[in-house]
Amino acid sequence: MAERRVNVGWAEGLHARPASIFVRAATATGVPVTIAKADGNPVNAASMLAVLGLGAQGGEEIVLASDAEGADVALDRLAKLVSEGLEELPETV
């Protein structure tokens, strides 16, 4: 299973707008991805309610994971998005 550990780059954490950006990006990868707090249970990264339910704060470590084909590229892109607090999924890493 591929995994990336990153700190949330959005000051407000994964709430409201950043969560929406992240969920759209996770869905756009076409790869099933889970997200979890460093010490928590993984949830579906394509589910807005699940991501909001994490309550991930700015600067907090999260874990992105997937065992699907193409997971490394998808996780690298999502990790960059989250760690840098970007507005959209980067085209390349």
Summary of the structure (lengths in Angstrom):
residues: 93
radius of gyration: 11.3
end to end distance: 19.9
largest distance: 32.0
contacts: 288
relative contact order: 0.30
helix: 37%
strand: 19%
